[in-house]
Amino acid sequence: MPDNRILDEATLRKSVGLKINKFDEELKGLELSAIKKLRLSGIHSSKIKKDDSYIVTTILAYIKGNFRFTEANLAIRFQQVFEDNKNFMRSTKEYTQESGEENE
């Protein structure tokens, strides 16, 4: 089964202010959940990649909003960023339609 993750452990840890690897599995699970939510909402799989800063920002917002140590009012704000970004992307052809591999 291919690895669907796009972020490395260091990036995941840094996003929630950690330097230890104790929570890596939880962070990886949150990343995969964010990716799955994007796919299920209509974002084409080929568009979910690490060189798209909008995708990365959206996934990191999901992680920050759902990580167990996130302060409640910040969690709500990050969850709203995820939802707003997801809804914007699903309303555009750029993110919902597959494009050719050339010139991407």
C-alpha positions as CSV (number, residue, x, y, z in Angstrom):
1,M,0.0,0.0,0.0
2,P,1.5,3.4,-1.0
3,D,2.3,6.0,1.6
4,N,-0.3,8.7,1.1
5,R,1.4,11.1,3.5
6,I,3.0,14.3,2.2
7,L,4.6,15.8,5.3
8,D,7.6,14.5,7.2
9,E,7.6,13.9,11.0
10,A,9.7,17.0,11.7
11,T,7.2,19.2,9.9
12,L,4.3,17.6,11.8
13,R,6.0,18.0,15.2
14,K,7.0,21.6,14.5
15,S,3.4,22.5,13.5
16,V,2.2,21.7,17.0
17,G,5.3,22.9,18.8
18,L,6.9,19.5,19.6
19,K,10.5,18.4,19.5
20,I,9.9,14.8,20.8
21,N,8.6,11.9,18.7
22,K,6.2,10.6,21.3
23,F,3.1,11.7,19.4
24,D,4.3,11.0,15.8
25,E,1.8,8.3,15.2
26,E,-1.1,10.5,16.3
27,L,0.2,13.4,14.1
28,K,0.5,11.0,11.1
29,G,-3.0,9.8,11.7
30,L,-4.3,13.4,11.7
31,E,-2.4,14.1,8.5
32,L,-4.0,11.1,6.8
33,S,-7.4,12.1,8.1
34,A,-7.0,15.6,6.6
35,I,-6.0,14.1,3.3
36,K,-8.9,11.7,3.3
37,K,-11.3,14.6,4.1
38,L,-9.9,16.6,1.2
39,R,-10.3,13.6,-1.2
40,L,-13.8,12.8,0.0
41,S,-14.8,16.5,-0.4
42,G,-13.9,16.4,-4.1
43,I,-10.2,17.5,-4.2
44,H,-8.5,15.4,-6.8
45,S,-5.8,13.1,-5.4
46,S,-3.2,14.3,-7.9
47,K,-3.6,17.8,-6.4
48,I,-2.8,16.8,-2.8
49,K,1.0,17.2,-2.9
50,K,3.7,18.7,-0.8
51,D,4.7,21.4,-3.3
52,D,1.3,23.1,-3.1
53,S,1.5,25.5,-0.2
54,Y,-2.3,25.9,0.0
55,I,-2.7,22.1,0.4
56,V,0.1,22.0,3.1
57,T,-1.4,25.0,4.9
58,T,-4.8,23.3,4.9
59,I,-3.5,20.0,6.2
60,L,-1.5,21.7,8.9
61,A,-4.6,23.7,10.0
62,Y,-6.5,20.4,10.4
63,I,-3.6,18.9,12.5
64,K,-3.4,22.0,14.7
65,G,-7.2,22.1,15.1
66,N,-7.4,18.5,16.1
67,F,-4.2,17.7,18.1
68,R,-5.0,16.9,21.7
69,F,-3.0,19.7,23.2
70,T,-4.3,22.6,21.1
71,E,-6.1,25.3,23.2
72,A,-9.8,25.2,22.5
73,N,-10.3,28.7,21.0
74,L,-7.3,28.1,18.7
75,A,-8.6,24.7,17.7
76,I,-11.8,26.3,16.6
77,R,-9.9,28.9,14.5
78,F,-7.7,26.2,12.9
79,Q,-10.7,24.0,12.1
80,Q,-12.4,27.0,10.5
81,V,-9.3,27.6,8.3
82,F,-9.4,23.9,7.2
83,E,-13.1,24.1,6.4
84,D,-12.8,27.4,4.5
85,N,-9.8,26.3,2.5
86,K,-11.4,22.9,1.7
87,N,-14.6,24.6,0.6
88,F,-12.7,27.0,-1.6
89,M,-10.7,24.3,-3.2
90,R,-13.7,22.1,-3.9
91,S,-15.3,25.1,-5.7
92,T,-12.4,25.4,-8.2
93,K,-11.5,23.3,-11.2
94,E,-7.8,23.8,-10.3
95,Y,-8.3,21.4,-7.4
96,T,-11.1,19.2,-8.5
97,Q,-10.1,18.1,-12.0
98,E,-7.1,16.1,-12.9
99,S,-4.6,17.9,-15.2
100,G,-1.9,16.5,-17.4
101,E,1.5,15.7,-15.9
102,E,3.3,18.1,-18.3
103,N,4.1,21.6,-17.1
104,E,2.8,21.2,-13.6
